[in-house]
């Protein structure tokens, strides 16, 4: 398995993701890798770590998710690996529940998201976003 951390999806990947059929609530699994130091284009806040810059974004996103009727279910630091092998562990895992794909899209394209996106870019070295459907695949 080849894993590639990215900060932004390609246009084709975004179109494919948002073009999927609407099927109600989902949980987005976010595997996050931070830069050692925040990198703002204007050079500001150079004293921040990548994790600190991302935390600014994370708080803003929490407000946006809750306003949509969703919620952040969990976020925590990665502290170890029990099974499998990866070249480098992610730094943090976050789970966010969204009421619908349309709601997620609305949030992603909102002016409020645009206003905080620079913190995300300043702090992230890369991430994986995995859309999941609660309960799928484990029914008896």
Buried (B, 14 or more C-beta within 10 A) or exposed (E): EEEEBEEEEEEEEEEEBBEEEEEEBBBBBBBBBBBEBBBBEEEEBEEBBBBBBBBBBBEBBBEBBEEBEBBBBEBEEEEEEEEEEEEEEBBBBBBBBBBBBEBBBBBBEBEEBEEBBBBBBBBBBBBBBEEEEEEEEEEE
